[in-house]
Amino acid sequence: MKVTISKLHSYKNNKKITMITAYDALFAKMFDENVDTILVGDSLNMSFYGESDTVSATLEQMIYHTKAVCNGAKNAYIIADMPFGYYQTPQQALESATKIFKETKADAVKLEGGIEKAETIKLLSDNAIAVVAHIGLMPQFSRSEGGYKVKGKDENSRKKLLEDAKAVEKAGAVLLVVEGVKEDVAKEITESINIPVIGIGAGRYTDGQVLVWSDMLGFFDEFKPKFVRRYLNGAEIVRKSVQNYVDDVQNGEFPKEAEIY
Ligand code: KIV
């Protein structure tokens, strides 16, 4: 059955919400059997497109992949990331998000930012576009901040995160993603707002967890952030399988009788 935002809201304080990223129909269809929500993250610009950060992702790219995910996943609540540079003003955000909503079946869009994006979140919500806010470590800021920095390590950062969380909730955000934040601060955020908080690298006490699929299934194996748990050695399995195929072809073992017309 299709997961709705009211269903996700009813999980707050009752049941942990599971979210995973997906970028295509094939994997989305498999993930859809288990998870509550699928995020078409702009992380696809790195793991699928091979760029070093998310900054160069385009709206067209996000729409293409969101369409594919929507074709594969029929039940999960689907969230499409707003790419860097397409929501710099509230009006630009409304135009970009409207295009995503018109051209895909996404249930919500996600954007990075707290207080400074409150006006944008309100404008989108007032125009029937559900918004997921993303605070803490915001990958789109990695160039300007000179890397990926864990947040909530001092009192100023803690206060700012709490203010951000409250501001985005007040502006109408339906969910909040909190990334790369000290566990005690993520817990405080989760307890101080009514919308579900989904953590990534934010410890145990958020209302749910999200992981990037290629990290958790080990297809990306160049490095493993501390917060990632690998449930599969995907890259190793693929490499071995492809080597087996190459060996079979070269040894005349493939194709066999049963594989010939
Ligand atoms: O783009 C993405 O995959 C994300 C997750 C890291 C939350 O925003």
py3Dmol code that shows the C-alpha trace and the ligand (Angstrom):
import py3Dmol

protein = """\
ATOM      1  CA  MET A   1       0.000   0.000   0.000  1.00  0.00           C
ATOM      2  CA  LYS A   2       1.207   3.506  -0.824  1.00  0.00           C
ATOM      3  CA  VAL A   3       2.967   5.190   2.092  1.00  0.00           C
ATOM      4  CA  THR A   4       1.503   8.625   2.720  1.00  0.00           C
ATOM      5  CA  ILE A   5       2.862  11.524   4.729  1.00  0.00           C
ATOM      6  CA  SER A   6       0.157  10.974   7.385  1.00  0.00           C
ATOM      7  CA  LYS A   7       1.378   7.393   7.740  1.00  0.00           C
ATOM      8  CA  LEU A   8       4.938   8.649   8.242  1.00  0.00           C
ATOM      9  CA  HIS A   9       3.734  11.228  10.769  1.00  0.00           C
ATOM     10  CA  SER A  10       1.897   8.513  12.682  1.00  0.00           C
ATOM     11  CA  TYR A  11       5.246   6.711  13.128  1.00  0.00           C
ATOM     12  CA  LYS A  12       6.670   9.536  15.258  1.00  0.00           C
ATOM     13  CA  ASN A  13       7.395   8.059  18.721  1.00  0.00           C
ATOM     14  CA  ASN A  14       5.936   4.709  17.577  1.00  0.00           C
ATOM     15  CA  LYS A  15       7.962   3.097  14.836  1.00  0.00           C
ATOM     16  CA  LYS A  16      11.288   3.874  13.166  1.00  0.00           C
ATOM     17  CA  ILE A  17      11.067   5.170   9.602  1.00  0.00           C
ATOM     18  CA  THR A  18      13.338   3.573   6.994  1.00  0.00           C
ATOM     19  CA  MET A  19      14.644   5.526   4.025  1.00  0.00           C
ATOM     20  CA  ILE A  20      17.157   4.554   1.355  1.00  0.00           C
ATOM     21  CA  THR A  21      18.328   6.366  -1.734  1.00  0.00           C
ATOM     22  CA  ALA A  22      17.640   5.006  -5.221  1.00  0.00           C
ATOM     23  CA  TYR A  23      18.372   6.403  -8.642  1.00  0.00           C
ATOM     24  CA  ASP A  24      16.793   3.923 -11.038  1.00  0.00           C
ATOM     25  CA  ALA A  25      13.731   1.725 -11.492  1.00  0.00           C
ATOM     26  CA  LEU A  26      15.518  -1.617 -11.049  1.00  0.00           C
ATOM     27  CA  PHE A  27      16.810  -0.966  -7.540  1.00  0.00           C
ATOM     28  CA  ALA A  28      13.820   1.184  -6.557  1.00  0.00           C
ATOM     29  CA  LYS A  29      11.551  -1.798  -7.259  1.00  0.00           C
ATOM     30  CA  MET A  30      13.584  -4.015  -4.917  1.00  0.00           C
ATOM     31  CA  PHE A  31      13.861  -1.398  -2.157  1.00  0.00           C
ATOM     32  CA  ASP A  32      10.141  -0.666  -2.446  1.00  0.00           C
ATOM     33  CA  GLU A  33       9.367  -4.109  -0.998  1.00  0.00           C
ATOM     34  CA  ASN A  34      10.798  -3.085   2.374  1.00  0.00           C
ATOM     35  CA  VAL A  35      11.424   0.584   3.006  1.00  0.00           C
ATOM     36  CA  ASP A  36       8.933   3.329   3.870  1.00  0.00           C
ATOM     37  CA  THR A  37      10.505   5.985   1.764  1.00  0.00           C
ATOM     38  CA  ILE A  38      12.947   6.375  -1.115  1.00  0.00           C
ATOM     39  CA  LEU A  39      15.097   9.437  -1.630  1.00  0.00           C
ATOM     40  CA  VAL A  40      16.273  10.299  -5.119  1.00  0.00           C
ATOM     41  CA  GLY A  41      19.293  12.055  -3.656  1.00  0.00           C
ATOM     42  CA  ASP A  42      21.578  14.362  -5.561  1.00  0.00           C
ATOM     43  CA  SER A  43      24.283  11.999  -4.267  1.00  0.00           C
ATOM     44  CA  LEU A  44      23.557  10.304  -7.608  1.00  0.00           C
ATOM     45  CA  ASN A  45      25.804  12.948  -9.147  1.00  0.00           C
ATOM     46  CA  MET A  46      28.675  11.321  -7.264  1.00  0.00           C
ATOM     47  CA  SER A  47      27.825   7.633  -7.132  1.00  0.00           C
ATOM     48  CA  PHE A  48      26.179   7.339 -10.552  1.00  0.00           C
ATOM     49  CA  TYR A  49      27.737  10.168 -12.512  1.00  0.00           C
ATOM     50  CA  GLY A  50      31.208  10.024 -10.992  1.00  0.00           C
ATOM     51  CA  GLU A  51      31.548  13.678  -9.966  1.00  0.00           C
ATOM     52  CA  SER A  52      33.461  14.580  -6.820  1.00  0.00           C
ATOM     53  CA  ASP A  53      30.504  16.390  -5.178  1.00  0.00           C
ATOM     54  CA  THR A  54      26.781  17.078  -5.623  1.00  0.00           C
ATOM     55  CA  VAL A  55      27.149  20.686  -6.747  1.00  0.00           C
ATOM     56  CA  SER A  56      26.975  20.082 -10.504  1.00  0.00           C
ATOM     57  CA  ALA A  57      23.750  18.026 -10.403  1.00  0.00           C
ATOM     58  CA  THR A  58      21.083  19.497 -12.685  1.00  0.00           C
ATOM     59  CA  LEU A  59      17.309  19.702 -12.461  1.00  0.00           C
ATOM     60  CA  GLU A  60      16.974  17.635 -15.653  1.00  0.00           C
ATOM     61  CA  GLN A  61      19.173  14.921 -14.125  1.00  0.00           C
ATOM     62  CA  MET A  62      17.067  14.840 -10.934  1.00  0.00           C
ATOM     63  CA  ILE A  63      13.829  14.683 -12.943  1.00  0.00           C
ATOM     64  CA  TYR A  64      15.135  11.864 -15.166  1.00  0.00           C
ATOM     65  CA  HIS A  65      16.171   9.735 -12.184  1.00  0.00           C
ATOM     66  CA  THR A  66      13.047  10.557 -10.166  1.00  0.00           C
ATOM     67  CA  LYS A  67      10.886   9.389 -13.077  1.00  0.00           C
ATOM     68  CA  ALA A  68      12.856   6.131 -13.177  1.00  0.00           C
ATOM     69  CA  VAL A  69      12.456   5.596  -9.423  1.00  0.00           C
ATOM     70  CA  CYS A  70       8.729   6.349  -9.617  1.00  0.00           C
ATOM     71  CA  ASN A  71       8.445   3.759 -12.407  1.00  0.00           C
ATOM     72  CA  GLY A  72      10.019   1.146 -10.153  1.00  0.00           C
ATOM     73  CA  ALA A  73       8.589   1.964  -6.715  1.00  0.00           C
ATOM     74  CA  LYS A  74       4.849   1.900  -6.322  1.00  0.00           C
ATOM     75  CA  ASN A  75       4.476   2.027  -2.527  1.00  0.00           C
ATOM     76  CA  ALA A  76       7.290   4.023  -0.978  1.00  0.00           C
ATOM     77  CA  TYR A  77       6.971   7.744  -0.275  1.00  0.00           C
ATOM     78  CA  ILE A  78       9.282   9.263  -2.890  1.00  0.00           C
ATOM     79  CA  ILE A  79      11.367  12.339  -2.256  1.00  0.00           C
ATOM     80  CA  ALA A  80      13.310  14.150  -5.004  1.00  0.00           C
ATOM     81  CA  ASP A  81      16.321  16.264  -4.118  1.00  0.00           C
ATOM     82  CA  MET A  82      16.399  19.855  -5.332  1.00  0.00           C
ATOM     83  CA  PRO A  83      19.829  20.304  -6.925  1.00  0.00           C
ATOM     84  CA  PHE A  84      22.271  23.070  -6.043  1.00  0.00           C
ATOM     85  CA  GLY A  85      21.595  26.367  -7.820  1.00  0.00           C
ATOM     86  CA  TYR A  86      17.916  25.681  -8.561  1.00  0.00           C
ATOM     87  CA  TYR A  87      16.426  27.084  -5.348  1.00  0.00           C
ATOM     88  CA  GLN A  88      18.464  30.173  -4.618  1.00  0.00           C
ATOM     89  CA  THR A  89      15.384  32.382  -4.302  1.00  0.00           C
ATOM     90  CA  PRO A  90      11.879  31.348  -3.173  1.00  0.00           C
ATOM     91  CA  GLN A  91      10.505  32.058  -6.646  1.00  0.00           C
ATOM     92  CA  GLN A  92      13.209  30.019  -8.381  1.00  0.00           C
ATOM     93  CA  ALA A  93      12.559  27.189  -5.905  1.00  0.00           C
ATOM     94  CA  LEU A  94       8.840  27.293  -6.680  1.00  0.00           C
ATOM     95  CA  GLU A  95       9.549  27.055 -10.410  1.00  0.00           C
ATOM     96  CA  SER A  96      12.026  24.171  -9.963  1.00  0.00           C
ATOM     97  CA  ALA A  97       9.839  22.231  -7.535  1.00  0.00           C
ATOM     98  CA  THR A  98       6.750  22.755  -9.707  1.00  0.00           C
ATOM     99  CA  LYS A  99       8.667  21.280 -12.657  1.00  0.00           C
ATOM    100  CA  ILE A 100       9.648  18.264 -10.531  1.00  0.00           C
ATOM    101  CA  PHE A 101       6.036  17.782  -9.385  1.00  0.00           C
ATOM    102  CA  LYS A 102       4.617  18.182 -12.889  1.00  0.00           C
ATOM    103  CA  GLU A 103       7.091  15.868 -14.619  1.00  0.00           C
ATOM    104  CA  THR A 104       7.451  13.130 -11.988  1.00  0.00           C
ATOM    105  CA  LYS A 105       5.281  11.408  -9.411  1.00  0.00           C
ATOM    106  CA  ALA A 106       7.491  12.457  -6.471  1.00  0.00           C
ATOM    107  CA  ASP A 107       5.588  12.954  -3.220  1.00  0.00           C
ATOM    108  CA  ALA A 108       7.939  15.647  -1.923  1.00  0.00           C
ATOM    109  CA  VAL A 109      11.074  17.593  -2.719  1.00  0.00           C
ATOM    110  CA  LYS A 110      14.058  17.933  -0.383  1.00  0.00           C
ATOM    111  CA  LEU A 111      16.198  21.021   0.008  1.00  0.00           C
ATOM    112  CA  GLU A 112      19.211  21.860   2.135  1.00  0.00           C
ATOM    113  CA  GLY A 113      18.948  24.691   4.632  1.00  0.00           C
ATOM    114  CA  GLY A 114      17.323  25.792   7.888  1.00  0.00           C
ATOM    115  CA  ILE A 115      16.109  29.251   8.919  1.00  0.00           C
ATOM    116  CA  GLU A 116      17.451  30.812   5.735  1.00  0.00           C
ATOM    117  CA  LYS A 117      15.190  28.529   3.666  1.00  0.00           C
ATOM    118  CA  ALA A 118      12.067  28.985   5.817  1.00  0.00           C
ATOM    119  CA  GLU A 119      10.462  31.482   3.422  1.00  0.00           C
ATOM    120  CA  THR A 120      11.103  29.087   0.508  1.00  0.00           C
ATOM    121  CA  ILE A 121       9.619  26.137   2.397  1.00  0.00           C
ATOM    122  CA  LYS A 122       6.505  28.171   3.217  1.00  0.00           C
ATOM    123  CA  LEU A 123       6.056  29.291  -0.394  1.00  0.00           C
ATOM    124  CA  LEU A 124       6.368  25.722  -1.700  1.00  0.00           C
ATOM    125  CA  SER A 125       4.056  24.319   0.995  1.00  0.00           C
ATOM    126  CA  ASP A 126       1.480  27.044   0.268  1.00  0.00           C
ATOM    127  CA  ASN A 127       1.601  25.910  -3.357  1.00  0.00           C
ATOM    128  CA  ALA A 128       0.871  22.244  -2.660  1.00  0.00           C
ATOM    129  CA  ILE A 129       4.470  21.053  -2.772  1.00  0.00           C
ATOM    130  CA  ALA A 130       5.523  18.954   0.217  1.00  0.00           C
ATOM    131  CA  VAL A 131       9.001  19.834   1.420  1.00  0.00           C
ATOM    132  CA  VAL A 132      11.564  17.760   3.299  1.00  0.00           C
ATOM    133  CA  ALA A 133      14.209  19.961   4.911  1.00  0.00           C
ATOM    134  CA  HIS A 134      17.841  18.861   5.313  1.00  0.00           C
ATOM    135  CA  ILE A 135      20.063  20.411   8.001  1.00  0.00           C
ATOM    136  CA  GLY A 136      23.365  19.677   9.725  1.00  0.00           C
ATOM    137  CA  LEU A 137      26.065  18.510   7.348  1.00  0.00           C
ATOM    138  CA  MET A 138      24.724  19.736   4.022  1.00  0.00           C
ATOM    139  CA  PRO A 139      26.650  18.177   1.104  1.00  0.00           C
ATOM    140  CA  GLN A 140      25.824  21.102  -1.206  1.00  0.00           C
ATOM    141  CA  PHE A 141      27.917  23.297   1.134  1.00  0.00           C
ATOM    142  CA  SER A 142      30.979  21.046   0.936  1.00  0.00           C
ATOM    143  CA  ARG A 143      32.868  23.318  -1.452  1.00  0.00           C
ATOM    144  CA  SER A 144      32.110  26.535   0.418  1.00  0.00           C
ATOM    145  CA  GLU A 145      32.877  24.912   3.791  1.00  0.00           C
ATOM    146  CA  GLY A 146      35.982  23.134   2.505  1.00  0.00           C
ATOM    147  CA  GLY A 147      34.789  19.574   3.160  1.00  0.00           C
ATOM    148  CA  TYR A 148      32.170  17.561   5.004  1.00  0.00           C
ATOM    149  CA  LYS A 149      32.014  18.797   8.607  1.00  0.00           C
ATOM    150  CA  VAL A 150      30.129  17.194  11.480  1.00  0.00           C
ATOM    151  CA  LYS A 151      27.794  19.712  13.138  1.00  0.00           C
ATOM    152  CA  GLY A 152      26.579  20.263  16.709  1.00  0.00           C
ATOM    153  CA  LYS A 153      30.017  20.074  18.264  1.00  0.00           C
ATOM    154  CA  ASP A 154      29.756  23.356  20.195  1.00  0.00           C
ATOM    155  CA  GLU A 155      27.019  25.401  21.835  1.00  0.00           C
ATOM    156  CA  ASN A 156      26.589  27.842  18.930  1.00  0.00           C
ATOM    157  CA  SER A 157      26.220  25.015  16.446  1.00  0.00           C
ATOM    158  CA  ARG A 158      23.758  23.205  18.743  1.00  0.00           C
ATOM    159  CA  LYS A 159      21.618  26.344  19.132  1.00  0.00           C
ATOM    160  CA  LYS A 160      21.638  27.022  15.382  1.00  0.00           C
ATOM    161  CA  LEU A 161      20.550  23.451  14.595  1.00  0.00           C
ATOM    162  CA  LEU A 162      17.669  23.657  17.072  1.00  0.00           C
ATOM    163  CA  GLU A 163      16.583  27.008  15.659  1.00  0.00           C
ATOM    164  CA  ASP A 164      16.813  25.597  12.130  1.00  0.00           C
ATOM    165  CA  ALA A 165      14.695  22.566  13.017  1.00  0.00           C
ATOM    166  CA  LYS A 166      11.995  24.680  14.631  1.00  0.00           C
ATOM    167  CA  ALA A 167      12.002  27.192  11.763  1.00  0.00           C
ATOM    168  CA  VAL A 168      11.596  24.576   9.027  1.00  0.00           C
ATOM    169  CA  GLU A 169       8.808  22.846  10.949  1.00  0.00           C
ATOM    170  CA  LYS A 170       6.995  26.175  11.420  1.00  0.00           C
ATOM    171  CA  ALA A 171       7.439  26.945   7.708  1.00  0.00           C
ATOM    172  CA  GLY A 172       5.630  23.719   6.815  1.00  0.00           C
ATOM    173  CA  ALA A 173       8.325  21.083   6.204  1.00  0.00           C
ATOM    174  CA  VAL A 174       6.789  17.605   6.377  1.00  0.00           C
ATOM    175  CA  LEU A 175       9.974  15.734   7.354  1.00  0.00           C
ATOM    176  CA  LEU A 176      13.446  16.719   8.456  1.00  0.00           C
ATOM    177  CA  VAL A 177      16.696  15.022   7.438  1.00  0.00           C
ATOM    178  CA  VAL A 178      19.525  15.634   9.908  1.00  0.00           C
ATOM    179  CA  GLU A 179      22.949  14.671   8.607  1.00  0.00           C
ATOM    180  CA  GLY A 180      26.349  14.447  10.307  1.00  0.00           C
ATOM    181  CA  VAL A 181      25.267  15.724  13.711  1.00  0.00           C
ATOM    182  CA  LYS A 182      26.378  14.734  17.229  1.00  0.00           C
ATOM    183  CA  GLU A 183      23.994  12.169  18.639  1.00  0.00           C
ATOM    184  CA  ASP A 184      22.892  14.212  21.680  1.00  0.00           C
ATOM    185  CA  VAL A 185      22.006  17.206  19.503  1.00  0.00           C
ATOM    186  CA  ALA A 186      20.103  15.038  16.995  1.00  0.00           C
ATOM    187  CA  LYS A 187      18.186  13.588  19.956  1.00  0.00           C
ATOM    188  CA  GLU A 188      17.334  17.060  21.225  1.00  0.00           C
ATOM    189  CA  ILE A 189      16.142  18.105  17.763  1.00  0.00           C
ATOM    190  CA  THR A 190      14.007  14.956  17.454  1.00  0.00           C
ATOM    191  CA  GLU A 191      12.388  15.639  20.826  1.00  0.00           C
ATOM    192  CA  SER A 192      11.749  19.317  20.167  1.00  0.00           C
ATOM    193  CA  ILE A 193       9.740  19.102  16.946  1.00  0.00           C
ATOM    194  CA  ASN A 194       6.617  17.204  15.922  1.00  0.00           C
ATOM    195  CA  ILE A 195       7.584  16.203  12.388  1.00  0.00           C
ATOM    196  CA  PRO A 196       9.637  13.006  11.974  1.00  0.00           C
ATOM    197  CA  VAL A 197      13.408  13.439  11.942  1.00  0.00           C
ATOM    198  CA  ILE A 198      15.402  11.091   9.723  1.00  0.00           C
ATOM    199  CA  GLY A 199      19.065  10.792  10.606  1.00  0.00           C
ATOM    200  CA  ILE A 200      22.163   9.958   8.620  1.00  0.00           C
ATOM    201  CA  GLY A 201      25.295   9.935  10.732  1.00  0.00           C
ATOM    202  CA  ALA A 202      23.175  11.412  13.513  1.00  0.00           C
ATOM    203  CA  GLY A 203      23.086   8.549  16.009  1.00  0.00           C
ATOM    204  CA  ARG A 204      20.396   6.330  17.448  1.00  0.00           C
ATOM    205  CA  TYR A 205      17.623   8.622  18.635  1.00  0.00           C
ATOM    206  CA  THR A 206      16.136  10.084  15.465  1.00  0.00           C
ATOM    207  CA  ASP A 207      12.722   8.904  14.231  1.00  0.00           C
ATOM    208  CA  GLY A 208      14.316   7.016  11.355  1.00  0.00           C
ATOM    209  CA  GLN A 209      17.461   6.419   9.352  1.00  0.00           C
ATOM    210  CA  VAL A 210      18.553   7.010   5.779  1.00  0.00           C
ATOM    211  CA  LEU A 211      21.569   5.566   3.969  1.00  0.00           C
ATOM    212  CA  VAL A 212      22.885   5.964   0.451  1.00  0.00           C
ATOM    213  CA  TRP A 213      22.208   2.619  -1.240  1.00  0.00           C
ATOM    214  CA  SER A 214      25.603   2.257  -2.910  1.00  0.00           C
ATOM    215  CA  ASP A 215      27.313   2.819   0.465  1.00  0.00           C
ATOM    216  CA  MET A 216      25.169   0.374   2.444  1.00  0.00           C
ATOM    217  CA  LEU A 217      25.344  -2.319  -0.220  1.00  0.00           C
ATOM    218  CA  GLY A 218      29.074  -1.851  -0.665  1.00  0.00           C
ATOM    219  CA  PHE A 219      29.022  -0.923  -4.349  1.00  0.00           C
ATOM    220  CA  PHE A 220      30.957   2.195  -3.446  1.00  0.00           C
ATOM    221  CA  ASP A 221      34.005   0.825  -1.679  1.00  0.00           C
ATOM    222  CA  GLU A 222      36.646   3.524  -2.055  1.00  0.00           C
ATOM    223  CA  PHE A 223      36.055   4.577   1.526  1.00  0.00           C
ATOM    224  CA  LYS A 224      33.440   3.969   4.223  1.00  0.00           C
ATOM    225  CA  PRO A 225      32.210   6.841   6.376  1.00  0.00           C
ATOM    226  CA  LYS A 226      32.035   5.866  10.070  1.00  0.00           C
ATOM    227  CA  PHE A 227      28.227   5.977  10.147  1.00  0.00           C
ATOM    228  CA  VAL A 228      27.734   3.577   7.226  1.00  0.00           C
ATOM    229  CA  ARG A 229      27.007  -0.079   7.863  1.00  0.00           C
ATOM    230  CA  ARG A 230      27.677  -2.319   4.869  1.00  0.00           C
ATOM    231  CA  TYR A 231      25.018  -4.998   4.422  1.00  0.00           C
ATOM    232  CA  LEU A 232      26.579  -6.434   1.258  1.00  0.00           C
ATOM    233  CA  ASN A 233      29.998  -6.454  -0.380  1.00  0.00           C
ATOM    234  CA  GLY A 234      28.425  -5.379  -3.674  1.00  0.00           C
ATOM    235  CA  ALA A 235      31.583  -4.232  -5.452  1.00  0.00           C
ATOM    236  CA  GLU A 236      33.427  -7.428  -4.548  1.00  0.00           C
ATOM    237  CA  ILE A 237      30.563  -9.612  -5.766  1.00  0.00           C
ATOM    238  CA  VAL A 238      30.299  -7.655  -9.029  1.00  0.00           C
ATOM    239  CA  ARG A 239      34.055  -7.778  -9.681  1.00  0.00           C
ATOM    240  CA  LYS A 240      34.192 -11.540  -9.029  1.00  0.00           C
ATOM    241  CA  SER A 241      31.112 -12.210 -11.150  1.00  0.00           C
ATOM    242  CA  VAL A 242      32.431 -10.177 -14.079  1.00  0.00           C
ATOM    243  CA  GLN A 243      35.783 -11.965 -13.805  1.00  0.00           C
ATOM    244  CA  ASN A 244      33.933 -15.314 -13.859  1.00  0.00           C
ATOM    245  CA  TYR A 245      32.061 -14.223 -16.988  1.00  0.00           C
ATOM    246  CA  VAL A 246      35.288 -13.120 -18.690  1.00  0.00           C
ATOM    247  CA  ASP A 247      36.961 -16.443 -17.762  1.00  0.00           C
ATOM    248  CA  ASP A 248      33.968 -18.436 -19.060  1.00  0.00           C
ATOM    249  CA  VAL A 249      33.965 -16.579 -22.388  1.00  0.00           C
ATOM    250  CA  GLN A 250      37.699 -16.942 -22.816  1.00  0.00           C
ATOM    251  CA  ASN A 251      37.677 -20.638 -21.875  1.00  0.00           C
ATOM    252  CA  GLY A 252      34.774 -21.410 -24.195  1.00  0.00           C
ATOM    253  CA  GLU A 253      32.568 -22.227 -21.177  1.00  0.00           C
ATOM    254  CA  PHE A 254      29.943 -19.664 -22.130  1.00  0.00           C
ATOM    255  CA  PRO A 255      27.570 -20.051 -23.877  1.00  0.00           C
ATOM    256  CA  LYS A 256      26.651 -23.712 -23.372  1.00  0.00           C
ATOM    257  CA  GLU A 257      24.053 -25.865 -25.166  1.00  0.00           C
ATOM    258  CA  ALA A 258      21.183 -24.607 -22.963  1.00  0.00           C
ATOM    259  CA  GLU A 259      22.078 -20.998 -23.726  1.00  0.00           C
ATOM    260  CA  ILE A 260      22.029 -21.358 -27.509  1.00  0.00           C
ATOM    261  CA  TYR A 261      19.011 -20.849 -29.896  1.00  0.00           C
TER     262      TYR A 261
END
"""
ligand_1 = """\
8
KIV
O 21.688 13.115 -1.682
C 21.527 12.284 -0.786
O 21.679 11.070 -0.973
C 21.156 12.788 0.533
C 21.307 11.854 1.681
C 22.740 11.836 2.080
C 20.424 12.223 2.822
O 20.804 13.916 0.664
"""
view = py3Dmol.view(width=600, height=400)
view.addModel(protein, "pdb")
view.setStyle({"model": 0}, {"cartoon": {"style": "trace"}})
view.addModel(ligand_1, "xyz")
view.setStyle({"model": 1}, {"stick": {}})
view.zoomTo()
view.show()
